[in-house]
């Protein structure tokens, strides 16, 4: 049984405020919503679902759906709509699934490909960038098909298992990557260096750099810098701390340096970003 995506209609990476509520819609094509951070309650026809970080829900054509942020947490969401008439999609009706590392990486690759292909933040309709790489739309559709096929296979428990030695090695690499990520999360307020992290995990700097780049597409310090900015966005949207307090919590030497780093990463100052969040409320 094959699964073919005919067309990607919209794609969005939303960074909503803590009290965001979407009143709902329905349309004659498929949609999925993935929770990258935070937590949302989704209403689909007469059903309610609580989605936490790492969860994805599918809405079949003409299914009315809405959602709102829960527990005062500002959510990051990936929402895509697409046209697909394959019978295999029936599996995803009213499904809430949890994505594993490989599936999350595929979804991240889709977003990155979309950022190279279309003007960002994504609008409706999508506006193709003049410098978009050749075949970007085809790549996005292909990644989507691979993601959905992986989910179908996992459900049917029909994936071919790798030899034990290969599987154990791959698991070890994933475990190390995840432990480094967790360490950086726990030390988000510190000025970590590659040398310090390599010493903590007893791994050579070159080996650590290569492994991290392979499994995240970021260098170690690029990821740490991105992590700080991602946390800053959430703290701004949750409106609990002012910019000086956020800078201090994330280990920046001053609010000026924080603002400079934030603008370099997002092309907006912290205050400009806060205003764009409020405009979506």
N, C-alpha and C positions, 0 to 999 in steps of 0.2 A: 504494500500500500504506500503510495507516494504522497508527498505533501509539497505543494507548490504555492509560493506567494506570488500573486499576480501583480500587485502594486503596493508600495508603501505610500500611504496617504498623508499621515502626519507623524511627527516625532517630537517629543518635548522632554527636556530635563528641567523639572520645576523645583524651585527652592521657595517653599511657602512659609508664611508666618505661623506662629503657634496656634492661632485661632482661625485658620483658614477653613472655609466651608465651600464646597462646590455643589450647587443646587441640583445639578443633574442634566442628562441629555440621553437621547437614543439616536442611532443612525443605522444605516443598512450595510455596515461593514464591521469587521472584527476590531476589538481593542484589547490591549492588556495594560495593566498598571502594576509597576514594580516598586516596592518600597526600598529605596537605597539607604535611607536613614529615617529614624523616627517611627511613628505608628499612626495608622489611619483606620477609621471605620468606614467600610464600603457598604452601600446599599445597592443591591442588584435585583430589580423587580421586587418581590416580597421577601427577599433573603437579606440577612445582615452578616457581614464577615469582619473580623478584627484582623488586620494585617500588620505584622511586625517586620522589622528589618530583615531583608532577604526573601520576603514573600512576594509572589506574583499572582494576580487574578486575571482571568480572561472574561470578556463580555462578548457574547455572541451577537450577531446582527439583530437590531431592533429590540435589544434588551435595555430597559431604562436603568441607568446607574448614576450614583452620586457618591460623594465621600466627604469626610471632614477630619481634620487633625484631632488627635486625642491627647489627653493628659498634659496639655500645654507644651507639647514637644513640636518643634518646627520640622516638618517632614521634607525630605528630598525624594522626589518621585520621577520615575521614567514612565512616560505614557506614549504608546505608539498605536496608531490605527493602520489597518491594512486590509486589502481585498484578497480573499482566499476562498475558493470553492471546493477544496479537497475534502473528501469525506472524513479523512483522518482528523480534521479539526473538531469533529464531534466529541472527541475525547476531552477537549479543553472546556467544554460547556460547564459553567458553574463550578470550575475547578480553582482551588487555591493551592499552589505548590510552593515548596521551598527550594531555592536554587543553591546548588553546591558551587564550589570554587570554579570549576571549569565553565559552568553555565553563567556564573556572574562575570567571568572574564570575557565570555562571548558577548554578553550584553554591554559590557564596558567598551568592547571593540566596536560594537554597533554605534554607540554614542560618539566615540572618537572619529569613526568614519563619517558620521553625520556632521560633526563639527567641521571636518575638512571639506565636505561636499556642499553644505548649506550655510547661509548666513546664521550666525548664532548671537543671541538666543533664538531658537527655532520659532518661526512664525507659521501662520496658516494663510495661504498655502506656503509650502516650503520654497525658499528662494535660493536657487543654485549659485554658488560662488563662482566668480570668473576664473579663479585659480583651482577649481575643484579637480582632484585627480581623475584620470581616465577610469571609467567604469565604477564610480563610487556607488551609484544606485544599485548596480548589479551586486556589488560586494555586500551592501546592507541587506538586500533580499537573500543573498546566499547565507550570510551569518544567521539571519532569522530562521531560515529553513533548517540549518544545522542545529540551532538551539532547540527548535520544536521537536525535531527528530530525536535529539538526545533525551528530551523529556518523555517522549513516547516510549523510547527503548527502556528507559529507567523504570517506567511504570510497568511495562510488560516483563521486566527482569530478564531481558533477552540480550543484554550487552555481553560481548565476549570478554571473559576475564583475561587480563594480561598474565604472563608468567610471573610466578611469585617473586623472583629476584627483581624484575623490572618494576613490578607494582610496589614492592617494598622500598625500592630506591626512590620512586616517584613520590610515595607518601612521605618519605624522610625529607625530601626537598620542600614539599608543600608545608610540612610541619615547621621546618626552619623558617620559611618565608612568613608563615603566620605568627610564629613566636617573635620574629623581628618586628612585625607590624604591631603586635600587642605591646611589645616593649616601647615602641615609639609612642603609641597611644598613652601608655602609663607615664611617659616622661615628656608629654607634650609641652610642659612649661620649662624644659631644659634646653640648652644650646648643644644638642648632641652632635657628635662628629662621626665620620665613617670609622676612624681609628678606634674610638671608644666602643662603638657597637661591635666591631670585629673582635675586640678583646673580650667583651662580655660573652659573646657566643663562641669564642675560641675558633673562629673561622678566618682565613686569610682575607685581606681586604679585596684583592682581585677576584677571588672566588665568590665572595659575598656580593660584590657588585654585579658580577655576571649572572648569578642565580636570581638576584632580585630583579634585574632588568628583564630577564627571560620571562619571569612569571608575573610581572606587573606592568611591563613596558616603560617603567620609570626607573631612573637611577635612584639609589638609596636616599640621597639628600634631596632630590627633586620630590620624592614621595613624602619625605618629612616636611618639607616646605609646603606642599599641597595640603598635607594633613592639618597643619596649623591654620591655613586659610579656610579650609572646610569647617574646622571647629569655630573659627571666628565668625563665619557666616551664620552658623547655627546660634551662637551666642547673641549675635546682633538681632536675629529674627525672634529669639525668645525674650528679648528686651529686659533681661535681668540685670545686666551690667552695662556701665558706660564704656566708651572706647578706651579710656585709660585703664580701667579695671580689666578689660579684655586683653589689652596689650600685656599687662602684668601676668595674667593667668596663662598666657601662651608663651611666655619667656622672651618677649621682645624688650629690648633695653629702654625703649621709650615709645610713647604713643606716636611720635613723628615717624620713627622707623617702622612701626606697625602699619601706619597709614601708607607709607611708601611701598612696603612689601605687598599690602592688600591691593593697591592700585596697579602695581606691576602685574599681579596675577589675574585680576578681574577687569582691568581697565576702568575701574570706578573707585572712588574714595569710599571709606566705610560709611560716611554720611549719605553719599549718593546711593550706595547699595541699600541702606536702610529705607530711603525714600522709594526705591523701586519695589521693595517688599510691601510697603504700606499701600502703594498704588494698586496692588493685586488683591488687597483685602476686600 
